[in-house]
Amino acid sequence: MMKKSLSTNEKLLYKRVARILWKDWDPIGVYNENDEWDDEYDGYVPSVLNLLIEGRDAHKISSHLTTIASVSMGLSTTTGNEHDKKIANLLIQTKVELLGE
C-alpha cells in the first residue's frame, strides 16, 4: 500500500510516469503532440508508481501494463510484448534518475 504523502521527487516521478503512459505507452493511440495534456491513462499512474517505488523489475511492470491494456481496455495484447517491456525499462530508468536504485 502506498504511503499517504509523496516526497518532492516522488511527486515529480508521478508526473513523469503520467507523461510516459500518455506519450510513450499509449496503447489506444490517443497521444497527439499538438494536443494539451490528456488524462486518458492517469487512473493507472498510482499502481505503476507503487510498483516502481517498491522496486519491482521490468518483467513485473511490463506484465502490469499488459494486464491494464488487455483487461481494463479490452485490447488484444500479449504478456512480454516488446512495447510494454520498452516502456517498463523507461519507467525504471526514470525512477532511478529521480529516486536512485
C-alpha positions in Angstrom: 0.0 0.0 0.0 1.3 3.4 -0.9 2.1 5.8 1.9 0.0 8.8 2.3 2.3 11.6 1.2 4.8 11.6 -1.5 8.3 13.2 -1.3 9.1 16.0 -3.8 10.9 13.6 -6.1 8.1 11.0 -5.8 5.7 13.7 -6.9 7.9 14.5 -9.8 8.1 10.8 -10.7 4.3 10.7 -10.6 4.1 13.4 -13.2 6.8 11.7 -15.3 5.0 8.4 -15.1 1.8 10.0 -16.2 3.6 11.6 -19.2 5.3 8.3 -20.2 2.0 6.4 -20.1 0.3 9.1 -22.2 3.1 9.9 -24.7 5.1 6.7 -24.9 2.9 3.8 -23.8 -0.4 5.0 -25.3 -2.0 1.6 -26.1 -5.2 3.1 -27.6 -3.4 5.8 -29.6 -4.8 9.0 -28.1 -1.4 10.9 -28.0 -1.0 13.8 -30.3 1.9 16.1 -29.7 -0.2 19.1 -30.7 -2.8 18.4 -28.0 -2.9 19.6 -24.5 -2.5 17.0 -21.7 -4.8 14.1 -21.9 -5.8 12.3 -18.7 -6.7 9.1 -20.5 -4.3 7.0 -18.5 -4.0 9.0 -15.3 -6.1 6.4 -13.4 -3.3 3.8 -13.9 -0.5 6.0 -12.6 -0.8 5.2 -8.9 -0.5 1.4 -9.4 2.5 1.8 -11.7 4.1 4.3 -9.4 3.6 1.9 -6.5 5.4 -0.9 -8.4 8.3 1.5 -9.2 8.7 2.7 -5.6 8.6 -1.0 -4.4 11.5 -1.6 -6.7 9.7 -4.2 -8.9 11.6 -5.4 -12.0 10.8 -4.7 -15.7 9.1 -8.0 -16.1 6.6 -7.2 -13.3 5.9 -3.7 -14.6 5.6 -4.8 -18.2 3.1 -7.5 -17.2 1.1 -5.0 -15.2 1.0 -2.7 -18.3 -0.1 -5.6 -20.5 -2.8 -6.6 -18.0 -4.1 -3.0 -17.9 -4.3 -2.9 -21.7 -6.0 -6.4 -22.1 -8.3 -6.4 -19.0 -9.1 -2.8 -18.4 -9.1 -1.7 -22.1 -10.1 -4.9 -23.8 -7.1 -4.8 -26.2 -5.6 -7.9 -27.7 -2.0 -7.9 -26.4 0.4 -10.5 -25.1 2.5 -10.5 -21.9 6.1 -9.8 -22.6 5.5 -7.8 -25.7 8.4 -5.6 -26.8 6.5 -2.3 -26.4 5.4 -2.9 -22.8 9.0 -4.1 -22.0 10.5 -1.0 -23.5 8.1 1.2 -21.5 8.8 -0.7 -18.3 12.5 -0.1 -18.8 11.9 3.6 -19.5 9.8 3.8 -16.3 12.5 2.2 -14.2 15.2 4.4 -15.7 13.1 7.4 -14.8 12.6 6.2 -11.3 16.4 5.6 -10.8 17.2 9.1 -12.2 14.8 10.7 -9.6 14.9 8.4 -6.6 18.0 6.2 -7.0 18.0 2.4 -7.1 
